Amino acid sequence: DGIAGALDQIRTSGAGTRIENRYAEEMSLMFFGAAVVVRLARLLDTHPPLDERIRRVHPQFQRSEYRAKRVTALPLEAPPSAPAERKGRRASDLSTAWGRTPGESAALVGTLDPGKVDFAARLLAALPERLRESLHSVQGARAVMLALLLAEPEEAVRAQLAAIGNPRIAEEARAMTALVRGLGLEFHLPLLDLALVTLKAAPGDEKNELLGALEAVIGADRRVSLHEFVVLTLVRSQLAPRPRPPETKRIADLKPQAATLLALVAHAGAREAGPQAALAAGAGVLGIPAEPASGTQLNTRNVNEALEALRGLAPMEKGVLVKGLFAAVTVDGTIRVAEAGLMRLVGAVLDCPLPPLLDRLLPEPL
C-alpha cells in the first residue's frame, strides 16, 4: 500500500519527480522516480511508467480507497490553528504556533512532507479558477506578481502603474487586482512560488522587464516595506541568480553581516517584549553579540550586502546561521507572516531552500 501510494502521489504532482540539477542524469538510476526528461521518450527511460510500476507492486491497488484512508492515517503533527486575531493588527503580524526547536526548524531545509503537499492542494483548490489559470502563462504570472504589490488607495495605484512605463504591462497588472485584492498577506508567498515556476522559463529579456517593473512599483512611493523587500529580493534571486561564490567562510569571519541579518529578523516580529529576546536567542546560537540595531543599519543596501556576503559561508556554517535565525523568530513559540517570508528569502538566497512555513494558516478564509 505504501509504495503504491507513494507512486500514486508522484503521479498527481505536476512536476512529477524531475530533478533540476546538472548531475541528475548520471544519478538518475538512484532516484525513486524518473528524474530526468529524455528526448527519445520511452527508449532511454530510467523507470517504467507509473501505472505499470503500481500494477507490479500492488495489482489490487485501489487509488480512491487508499487516498481516503491516507488522510486519516497521516494527520498533521498538530491540529491546524486559525490565524491570530486580525483586529487592529497588520497582516504581516499574523502568527501561527510553532512547535519545533531551532535545530528541528533548520532541519526543514530541503524537505517536503505529506502535510505540506496536502496544504498546497487545499490552497490551490481555494484560489479563484481564473487566478489559478493565469499563473500558467508568463503574462498572467507577471500580472499576478505586480498586482500583489499594488497599494490600496487609487491615487497610489495610479502612481505605481505609471512608474512601470509600459502601458500594456500596467493594464495587465490593474486587471489582475480584482482577483488578488482580497487575498491575505499570508497567501502572497505561495502565489509568488507558483508564479516563479512559470516565469523561470521566460526569455531573459522578459525576466529583466519584470524585475524592472517590480522595482518601479516598489519605488513609486520612495519607500520600501519589509514585504516589498522580501518579494523583490526573492524574485531577483530566482530569476537573475548571481554566480555562486566559494563557500569557505565561517560565521566568525562575517560577524557584522550575521548581526545585520539577525537584527532584521528580530525586528520583523511584533512582540510585546520587543526584539531583545529574539536577538539574544539568535546571538546565542550564532556566537555573536546580541547588540540592538540602529535604524541606519537596517536599510536595504546593508541587508542586501549582508546576504551576498553570507552566501560565501561553508555549508555547515549556513546550517548554523539558519538555526540561529529560527531561534530568533520562534523565541515566543510562534512564527509570523513577516518572519516566514524572511526565512524563505534567506533560504533561497543561501541555497538552503525551505518549504512553506505557514501551512497552519488555513486557506479556507480566502
Secondary structure, DSSP 8 states (H G I E B T S, - for coil): -HHHHHHHHHHH-TTTT---STTTTTTGGGSSS--S--TTGGGG-SS--HHHHHHHH-TT--HHHHHHHHHHHS--SS--------TTS-GGG-EEE----HHHHHTTTT---HHHHHHHHHHHHHS-HHHHHHTTSHHHHHHHHHHTT--SSHHHHHHHHHHH--HHHHHHHHHHHHHHTTS-GGGHHHHHHHHHHHHTTS-HHHHHHHHHHHHHHHHTTT---HHHHHHHHHHHHHHS--------B-GGGGHHHHHHHHHHHHHHS--TT-SHHHHHHHHHHHTS------TTTSSHHHHHHHHHHHTTB-HHHHHHHHHHHHHHHTTTSEEEHHHHHHHHHHHHHTT-----S-TTS-STT-
